[in-house]
């Protein structure tokens, strides 16, 4: 029997499961694809992780996570941030 090189935790490893990873660079790439009203926006590493966490918690498991999910979450995050900065 092979010993797995990758351990995903909770008994899951490369011999019995797969793992799909989204990273903060993916969030930044999605930000660059948004409409012009978001072009001057930037995101910190922490904000990118907040967005990834939100997408992870709120995605539809029957569909999965897509670029669209990330873009929508970025737009929501920026709109909330803008509203907070107005006050």
MOPAC internal coordinates of N, CA, C and O (Angstrom, degrees):
PM7 1SCF
backbone

  N    0.0000 0     0.00 0     0.00 0    0    0    0
  C    1.4478 1     0.00 0     0.00 0    1    0    0
  C    1.5359 1   108.63 1     0.00 0    2    1    0
  O    1.2310 1   121.20 1   -42.69 1    3    2    1
  N    1.3320 1   115.32 1   137.31 1    3    2    1
  C    1.4679 1   120.95 1   177.87 1    5    3    2
  C    1.5162 1   111.31 1   -75.79 1    6    5    3
  O    1.2310 1   121.22 1   -31.51 1    7    6    5
  N    1.2891 1   115.28 1   148.49 1    7    6    5
  C    1.4631 1   121.19 1   173.18 1    9    7    6
  C    1.5278 1   106.26 1   -97.80 1   10    9    7
  O    1.2310 1   120.27 1   -54.96 1   11   10    9
  N    1.3425 1   117.09 1   125.04 1   11   10    9
  C    1.4694 1   119.33 1  -177.71 1   13   11   10
  C    1.5241 1   111.82 1   -65.54 1   14   13   11
  O    1.2310 1   121.33 1   -40.02 1   15   14   13
  N    1.3243 1   115.06 1   139.98 1   15   14   13
  C    1.4682 1   120.59 1   176.31 1   17   15   14
  C    1.5213 1   110.89 1   -83.37 1   18   17   15
  O    1.2310 1   120.86 1   147.91 1   19   18   17
  N    1.3360 1   115.96 1   -32.09 1   19   18   17
  C    1.4613 1   120.56 1  -178.17 1   21   19   18
  C    1.5192 1   109.91 1  -109.62 1   22   21   19
  O    1.2310 1   120.58 1   -56.14 1   23   22   21
  N    1.3178 1   116.50 1   123.86 1   23   22   21
  C    1.4579 1   122.87 1   178.00 1   25   23   22
  C    1.5215 1   107.96 1  -111.67 1   26   25   23
  O    1.2310 1   120.34 1   -64.21 1   27   26   25
  N    1.3447 1   116.95 1   115.79 1   27   26   25
  C    1.4611 1   121.68 1  -178.23 1   29   27   26
  C    1.5283 1   112.04 1   -89.89 1   30   29   27
  O    1.2310 1   119.62 1   175.96 1   31   30   29
  N    1.3163 1   118.32 1    -4.04 1   31   30   29
  C    1.4617 1   122.08 1  -179.21 1   33   31   30
  C    1.5203 1   111.87 1    92.61 1   34   33   31
  O    1.2310 1   120.53 1   -17.82 1   35   34   33
  N    1.3065 1   116.60 1   162.18 1   35   34   33
  C    1.4602 1   124.30 1   177.50 1   37   35   34
  C    1.5325 1   112.63 1    56.31 1   38   37   35
  O    1.2310 1   120.02 1  -150.73 1   39   38   37
  N    1.3331 1   117.57 1    29.27 1   39   38   37
  C    1.4540 1   121.67 1   178.83 1   41   39   38
  C    1.5173 1   114.78 1    85.13 1   42   41   39
  O    1.2310 1   120.35 1  -178.99 1   43   42   41
  N    1.3340 1   116.94 1     1.01 1   43   42   41
  C    1.4620 1   120.89 1   179.32 1   45   43   42
  C    1.5200 1   109.43 1   -95.52 1   46   45   43
  O    1.2310 1   121.27 1   -42.13 1   47   46   45
  N    1.3245 1   115.18 1   137.87 1   47   46   45
  C    1.4559 1   120.42 1   178.84 1   49   47   46
  C    1.5215 1   109.03 1  -152.17 1   50   49   47
  O    1.2310 1   120.52 1     2.66 1   51   50   49
  N    1.3289 1   116.61 1  -177.34 1   51   50   49
  C    1.4621 1   120.98 1  -175.66 1   53   51   50
  C    1.5323 1   112.99 1   -66.49 1   54   53   51
  O    1.2310 1   119.56 1   167.25 1   55   54   53
  N    1.3263 1   118.45 1   -12.75 1   55   54   53
  C    1.4623 1   121.31 1   179.53 1   57   55   54
  C    1.5251 1   112.68 1   -88.45 1   58   57   55
  O    1.2310 1   120.10 1   162.75 1   59   58   57
  N    1.3514 1   117.42 1   -17.25 1   59   58   57
  C    1.4659 1   118.44 1  -176.37 1   61   59   58
  C    1.5251 1   113.79 1  -132.22 1   62   61   59
  O    1.2310 1   119.61 1  -172.78 1   63   62   61
  N    1.3307 1   118.35 1     7.22 1   63   62   61
  C    1.4607 1   119.55 1  -177.50 1   65   63   62
  C    1.5256 1   110.70 1  -164.93 1   66   65   63
  O    1.2310 1   121.45 1    -9.22 1   67   66   65
  N    1.3265 1   114.83 1   170.78 1   67   66   65
  C    1.4556 1   120.51 1   173.55 1   69   67   66
  C    1.5140 1   108.45 1  -120.31 1   70   69   67
  O    1.2310 1   121.08 1   -15.18 1   71   70   69
  N    1.3133 1   115.55 1   164.82 1   71   70   69
  C    1.4581 1   120.58 1   177.53 1   73   71   70
  C    1.5204 1   107.35 1  -137.56 1   74   73   71
  O    1.2310 1   120.86 1   -44.11 1   75   74   73
  N    1.3198 1   115.95 1   135.89 1   75   74   73
  C    1.4564 1   122.07 1   176.64 1   77   75   74
  C    1.5199 1   107.20 1  -114.58 1   78   77   75
  O    1.2310 1   120.56 1   -49.79 1   79   78   77
  N    1.3258 1   116.53 1   130.21 1   79   78   77
  C    1.4570 1   121.02 1  -173.99 1   81   79   78
  C    1.5240 1   110.06 1  -116.41 1   82   81   79
  O    1.2310 1   121.12 1   -47.53 1   83   82   81
  N    1.3340 1   115.46 1   132.47 1   83   82   81
  C    1.4587 1   123.36 1   169.42 1   85   83   82
  C    1.5166 1   106.05 1  -113.92 1   86   85   83
  O    1.2310 1   120.06 1   -41.15 1   87   86   85
  N    1.3199 1   117.50 1   138.85 1   87   86   85
  C    1.4623 1   120.21 1  -175.69 1   89   87   86
  C    1.5311 1   111.30 1  -126.29 1   90   89   87
  O    1.2310 1   120.96 1    -6.63 1   91   90   89
  N    1.3345 1   115.76 1   173.37 1   91   90   89
  C    1.4598 1   119.98 1  -177.85 1   93   91   90
  C    1.5271 1   111.45 1   -63.15 1   94   93   91
  O    1.2310 1   119.76 1   151.68 1   95   94   93
  N    1.3203 1   118.06 1   -28.32 1   95   94   93
  C    1.4647 1   119.98 1   175.91 1   97   95   94
  C    1.5290 1   111.34 1   -65.39 1   98   97   95
  O    1.2310 1   120.44 1   146.83 1   99   98   97
  N    1.3387 1   116.77 1   -33.17 1   99   98   97
  C    1.4666 1   120.47 1   175.49 1  101   99   98
  C    1.5253 1   110.41 1   -65.10 1  102  101   99
  O    1.2310 1   120.47 1   140.07 1  103  102  101
  N    1.3302 1   116.71 1   -39.93 1  103  102  101
  C    1.4641 1   120.63 1   178.41 1  105  103  102
  C    1.5301 1   109.47 1   -64.06 1  106  105  103
  O    1.2310 1   120.36 1   134.84 1  107  106  105
  N    1.3003 1   116.91 1   -45.16 1  107  106  105
  C    1.4740 1   119.94 1   179.36 1  109  107  106
  C    1.5279 1   111.73 1   -64.13 1  110  109  107
  O    1.2310 1   120.19 1   142.86 1  111  110  109
  N    1.3260 1   117.24 1   -37.14 1  111  110  109
  C    1.4555 1   120.36 1   176.97 1  113  111  110
  C    1.5292 1   109.86 1   -64.49 1  114  113  111
  O    1.2310 1   120.21 1   138.68 1  115  114  113
  N    1.3210 1   117.19 1   -41.32 1  115  114  113
  C    1.4640 1   120.76 1   177.74 1  117  115  114
  C    1.5236 1   110.85 1   -63.82 1  118  117  115
  O    1.2310 1   120.17 1   140.27 1  119  118  117
  N    1.3265 1   117.27 1   -39.73 1  119  118  117
  C    1.4567 1   121.30 1   178.27 1  121  119  118
  C    1.5301 1   110.18 1   -57.45 1  122  121  119
  O    1.2310 1   120.38 1   140.74 1  123  122  121
  N    1.3180 1   116.88 1   -39.26 1  123  122  121
  C    1.4712 1   120.20 1  -178.35 1  125  123  122
  C    1.5287 1   112.27 1   -69.79 1  126  125  123
  O    1.2310 1   119.98 1   164.82 1  127  126  125
  N    1.3251 1   117.64 1   -15.18 1  127  126  125
  C    1.4660 1   121.84 1  -179.10 1  129  127  126
  C    1.5274 1   113.14 1   -95.33 1  130  129  127
  O    1.2310 1   120.20 1   176.70 1  131  130  129
  N    1.3220 1   117.23 1    -3.30 1  131  130  129
  C    1.4618 1   120.91 1  -176.23 1  133  131  130
  C    1.5302 1   111.49 1   -74.89 1  134  133  131
  O    1.2310 1   120.70 1   -15.88 1  135  134  133
  N    1.3445 1   116.27 1   164.12 1  135  134  133
  C    1.4709 1   120.23 1   178.51 1  137  135  134
  C    1.5256 1   112.41 1   -58.61 1  138  137  135
  O    1.2310 1   121.05 1   -15.79 1  139  138  137
  N    1.3252 1   115.61 1   164.21 1  139  138  137
  C    1.4676 1   122.36 1  -174.64 1  141  139  138
  C    1.5232 1   114.18 1   -53.78 1  142  141  139
  O    1.2310 1   119.75 1   147.94 1  143  142  141
  N    1.3237 1   118.08 1   -32.06 1  143  142  141
  C    1.4686 1   118.40 1  -177.13 1  145  143  142
  C    1.5340 1   112.75 1   -64.93 1  146  145  143
  O    1.2310 1   120.18 1   170.27 1  147  146  145
  N    1.3316 1   117.25 1    -9.73 1  147  146  145
  C    1.4640 1   122.09 1   177.98 1  149  147  146
  C    1.5354 1   112.44 1  -109.77 1  150  149  147
  O    1.2310 1   119.79 1  -177.98 1  151  150  149
  N    1.3164 1   118.00 1     2.02 1  151  150  149
  C    1.4693 1   121.66 1  -171.86 1  153  151  150
  C    1.5264 1   114.30 1   -62.76 1  154  153  151
  O    1.2310 1   119.26 1   148.06 1  155  154  153
  N    1.3155 1   119.01 1   -31.94 1  155  154  153
  C    1.4641 1   120.93 1  -178.53 1  157  155  154
  C    1.5223 1   113.47 1   -90.99 1  158  157  155
  O    1.2310 1   120.29 1  -173.47 1  159  158  157
  N    1.3043 1   117.05 1     6.53 1  159  158  157
  C    1.4660 1   121.49 1  -178.27 1  161  159  158
  C    1.5251 1   110.78 1   -85.03 1  162  161  159
  O    1.2310 1   121.24 1   -31.32 1  163  162  161
  N    1.3123 1   115.23 1   148.68 1  163  162  161
  C    1.4653 1   121.86 1   172.69 1  165  163  162
  C    1.5172 1   107.85 1  -129.78 1  166  165  163
  O    1.2310 1   120.95 1   -19.25 1  167  166  165
  N    1.3044 1   115.78 1   160.75 1  167  166  165
  C    1.4619 1   121.59 1   178.07 1  169  167  166
  C    1.5205 1   109.17 1  -130.88 1  170  169  167
  O    1.2310 1   120.76 1   -43.61 1  171  170  169
  N    1.3149 1   116.15 1   136.39 1  171  170  169
  C    1.4615 1   120.33 1   174.48 1  173  171  170
  C    1.5309 1   108.61 1   -75.75 1  174  173  171
  O    1.2310 1   120.97 1   -13.09 1  175  174  173
  N    1.3098 1   115.76 1   166.91 1  175  174  173
  C    1.4630 1   119.61 1   175.00 1  177  175  174
  C    1.5279 1   110.28 1   -57.76 1  178  177  175
  O    1.2310 1   120.79 1   138.72 1  179  178  177
  N    1.3337 1   116.09 1   -41.28 1  179  178  177
  C    1.4650 1   120.54 1   179.55 1  181  179  178
  C    1.5177 1   112.28 1   -62.60 1  182  181  179
  O    1.2310 1   120.42 1   138.35 1  183  182  181
  N    1.3329 1   116.80 1   -41.65 1  183  182  181
  C    1.4578 1   119.76 1   177.96 1  185  183  182
  C    1.5264 1   111.00 1   -65.87 1  186  185  183
  O    1.2310 1   120.63 1   141.21 1  187  186  185
  N    1.3242 1   116.40 1   -38.79 1  187  186  185
  C    1.4677 1   119.67 1   176.73 1  189  187  186
  C    1.5235 1   110.56 1   -60.45 1  190  189  187
  O    1.2310 1   120.56 1   137.87 1  191  190  189
  N    1.3282 1   116.53 1   -42.13 1  191  190  189
  C    1.4679 1   120.15 1   178.34 1  193  191  190
  C    1.5230 1   111.56 1   -66.96 1  194  193  191
  O    1.2310 1   119.92 1   143.16 1  195  194  193
  N    1.3308 1   117.76 1   -36.84 1  195  194  193
  C    1.4683 1   120.54 1   175.34 1  197  195  194
  C    1.5304 1   110.08 1   -60.70 1  198  197  195
  O    1.2310 1   120.59 1   137.89 1  199  198  197
  N    1.3173 1   116.47 1   -42.11 1  199  198  197
  C    1.4638 1   121.13 1   179.60 1  201  199  198
  C    1.5219 1   110.21 1   -64.97 1  202  201  199
  O    1.2310 1   120.11 1   134.36 1  203  202  201
  N    1.3338 1   117.40 1   -45.64 1  203  202  201
  C    1.4638 1   120.34 1   178.01 1  205  203  202
  C    1.5244 1   111.43 1   -61.83 1  206  205  203
  O    1.2310 1   120.60 1   138.89 1  207  206  205
  N    1.3235 1   116.45 1   -41.11 1  207  206  205
  C    1.4641 1   120.45 1   178.30 1  209  207  206
  C    1.5226 1   110.70 1   -62.38 1  210  209  207
  O    1.2310 1   120.52 1   135.70 1  211  210  209
  N    1.3297 1   116.62 1   -44.30 1  211  210  209
  C    1.4682 1   121.09 1   178.69 1  213  211  210
  C    1.5310 1   110.90 1   -60.26 1  214  213  211
  O    1.2310 1   120.88 1   132.52 1  215  214  213
  N    1.3377 1   115.92 1   -47.48 1  215  214  213
  C    1.4659 1   120.17 1   179.95 1  217  215  214
  C    1.5304 1   110.20 1   -61.47 1  218  217  215
  O    1.2310 1   120.09 1   138.28 1  219  218  217
  N    1.3112 1   117.43 1   -41.72 1  219  218  217
  C    1.4645 1   121.68 1   179.17 1  221  219  218
  C    1.5229 1   111.20 1   -61.19 1  222  221  219
  O    1.2310 1   120.33 1   136.23 1  223  222  221
  N    1.3131 1   116.97 1   -43.77 1  223  222  221
  C    1.4680 1   120.91 1  -177.88 1  225  223  222
  C    1.5225 1   113.30 1   -73.90 1  226  225  223
  O    1.2310 1   119.94 1   148.75 1  227  226  225
  N    1.3476 1   117.72 1   -31.25 1  227  226  225
  C    1.4593 1   120.85 1  -170.04 1  229  227  226
  C    1.5315 1   115.34 1  -105.59 1  230  229  227
  O    1.2310 1   119.59 1   174.45 1  231  230  229
  N    1.3253 1   118.39 1    -5.55 1  231  230  229
  C    1.4709 1   118.48 1  -176.07 1  233  231  230
  C    1.5251 1   111.91 1   -69.57 1  234  233  231
  O    1.2310 1   121.08 1   -23.62 1  235  234  233
  N    1.3145 1   115.55 1   156.38 1  235  234  233
  C    1.4590 1   123.16 1   176.24 1  237  235  234
  C    1.5267 1   107.35 1   -83.09 1  238  237  235
  O    1.2310 1   120.05 1   -67.20 1  239  238  237
  N    1.3099 1   117.51 1   112.80 1  239  238  237
  C    1.4661 1   121.06 1  -175.24 1  241  239  238
  C    1.5230 1   112.78 1   -63.44 1  242  241  239
  O    1.2310 1   119.79 1   158.01 1  243  242  241
  N    1.3253 1   118.01 1   -21.99 1  243  242  241
  C    1.4664 1   119.45 1   178.43 1  245  243  242
  C    1.5252 1   111.68 1   -77.40 1  246  245  243
  O    1.2310 1   120.61 1   165.33 1  247  246  245
  N    1.3380 1   116.44 1   -14.67 1  247  246  245
  C    1.4633 1   121.29 1   179.71 1  249  247  246
  C    1.5263 1   110.97 1  -110.69 1  250  249  247
  O    1.2310 1   120.60 1   143.47 1  251  250  249
  N    1.3169 1   116.45 1   -36.53 1  251  250  249
  C    1.4609 1   120.81 1  -178.27 1  253  251  250
  C    1.5204 1   111.44 1    95.52 1  254  253  251
  O    1.2310 1   120.99 1    12.54 1  255  254  253
  N    1.3145 1   115.72 1  -167.46 1  255  254  253
  C    1.4566 1   122.55 1   179.30 1  257  255  254
  C    1.5202 1   108.06 1  -105.40 1  258  257  255
  O    1.2310 1   120.91 1   -45.61 1  259  258  257
  N    1.3217 1   115.87 1   134.39 1  259  258  257
  C    1.4610 1   120.96 1  -179.30 1  261  259  258
  C    1.5262 1   109.46 1  -129.71 1  262  261  259
  O    1.2310 1   121.31 1    -7.58 1  263  262  261
  N    1.3324 1   115.11 1   172.42 1  263  262  261
  C    1.4590 1   120.33 1   175.13 1  265  263  262
  C    1.5204 1   110.05 1   -58.84 1  266  265  263
  O    1.2310 1   120.31 1   143.01 1  267  266  265
  N    1.3313 1   117.01 1   -36.99 1  267  266  265
  C    1.4713 1   120.32 1   178.58 1  269  267  266
  C    1.5199 1   111.41 1   -59.89 1  270  269  267
  O    1.2310 1   120.10 1   135.53 1  271  270  269
  N    1.3447 1   117.41 1   -44.47 1  271  270  269
  C    1.4669 1   120.39 1   178.60 1  273  271  270
  C    1.5215 1   111.16 1   -57.42 1  274  273  271
  O    1.2310 1   120.81 1   136.72 1  275  274  273
  N    1.3180 1   116.06 1   -43.28 1  275  274  273
  C    1.4553 1   120.47 1  -178.87 1  277  275  274
  C    1.5251 1   110.49 1   -66.95 1  278  277  275
  O    1.2310 1   120.11 1   136.23 1  279  278  277
  N    1.3354 1   117.39 1   -43.77 1  279  278  277
  C    1.4667 1   120.43 1   179.20 1  281  279  278
  C    1.5223 1   111.40 1   -62.09 1  282  281  279
  O    1.2310 1   119.92 1   137.18 1  283  282  281
  N    1.3206 1   117.75 1   -42.82 1  283  282  281
  C    1.4723 1   120.40 1   178.91 1  285  283  282
  C    1.5222 1   110.83 1   -63.35 1  286  285  283
  O    1.2310 1   120.73 1   138.01 1  287  286  285
  N    1.3254 1   116.21 1   -41.99 1  287  286  285
  C    1.4667 1   119.84 1   179.61 1  289  287  286
  C    1.5280 1   111.34 1   -64.83 1  290  289  287
  O    1.2310 1   120.29 1   141.62 1  291  290  289
  N    1.3309 1   117.05 1   -38.38 1  291  290  289
  C    1.4651 1   120.48 1   177.42 1  293  291  290
  C    1.5264 1   109.72 1   -62.88 1  294  293  291
  O    1.2310 1   120.56 1   132.43 1  295  294  293
  N    1.3210 1   116.53 1   -47.57 1  295  294  293
  C    1.4618 1   120.10 1  -179.28 1  297  295  294
  C    1.5287 1   110.88 1   -60.01 1  298  297  295
  O    1.2310 1   120.43 1   135.47 1  299  298  297
  N    1.3312 1   116.77 1   -44.53 1  299  298  297
  C    1.4723 1   119.87 1   177.35 1  301  299  298
  C    1.5209 1   110.85 1   -60.01 1  302  301  299
  O    1.2310 1   120.64 1   134.09 1  303  302  301
  N    1.3183 1   116.38 1   -45.91 1  303  302  301
  C    1.4666 1   121.13 1  -179.14 1  305  303  302
  C    1.5318 1   110.90 1   -59.77 1  306  305  303
  O    1.2310 1   120.37 1   133.20 1  307  306  305
  N    1.3112 1   116.90 1   -46.80 1  307  306  305
  C    1.4665 1   120.65 1  -178.72 1  309  307  306
  C    1.5241 1   110.82 1   -66.58 1  310  309  307
  O    1.2310 1   120.15 1   139.45 1  311  310  309
  N    1.3225 1   117.32 1   -40.55 1  311  310  309
  C    1.4661 1   120.12 1   179.49 1  313  311  310
  C    1.5246 1   111.40 1   -63.64 1  314  313  311
  O    1.2310 1   120.21 1   139.79 1  315  314  313
  N    1.3338 1   117.20 1   -40.21 1  315  314  313
  C    1.4718 1   120.57 1   176.66 1  317  315  314
  C    1.5263 1   109.58 1   -65.30 1  318  317  315
  O    1.2310 1   120.25 1   135.78 1  319  318  317
  N    1.3182 1   117.12 1   -44.22 1  319  318  317
  C    1.4720 1   121.52 1   179.38 1  321  319  318
  C    1.5227 1   110.61 1   -60.44 1  322  321  319
  O    1.2310 1   120.16 1   136.53 1  323  322  321
  N    1.3130 1   117.31 1   -43.47 1  323  322  321
  C    1.4641 1   120.86 1   178.65 1  325  323  322
  C    1.5271 1   110.69 1   -62.24 1  326  325  323
  O    1.2310 1   120.61 1   136.87 1  327  326  325
  N    1.3104 1   116.43 1   -43.13 1  327  326  325
  C    1.4690 1   120.53 1  -179.66 1  329  327  326
  C    1.5294 1   110.58 1   -63.93 1  330  329  327
  O    1.2310 1   120.36 1   138.37 1  331  330  329
  N    1.3306 1   116.93 1   -41.63 1  331  330  329
  C    1.4701 1   120.26 1   177.79 1  333  331  330
  C    1.5192 1   111.71 1   -64.08 1  334  333  331
  O    1.2310 1   120.32 1   143.89 1  335  334  333
  N    1.3223 1   116.99 1   -36.11 1  335  334  333
  C    1.4657 1   121.00 1   179.96 1  337  335  334
  C    1.5319 1   112.60 1   -72.74 1  338  337  335
  O    1.2310 1   120.02 1   159.00 1  339  338  337
  N    1.3231 1   117.57 1   -21.00 1  339  338  337
  C    1.4636 1   121.40 1   176.92 1  341  339  338
  C    1.5195 1   111.38 1   -70.39 1  342  341  339
  O    1.2310 1   120.81 1   151.54 1  343  342  341
  N    1.3263 1   116.06 1   -28.46 1  343  342  341
  C    1.4867 1   120.41 1  -176.27 1  345  343  342
  C    1.4877 1   112.66 1   -87.36 1  346  345  343
  O    1.2310 1   120.10 1   180.00 1  347  346  345

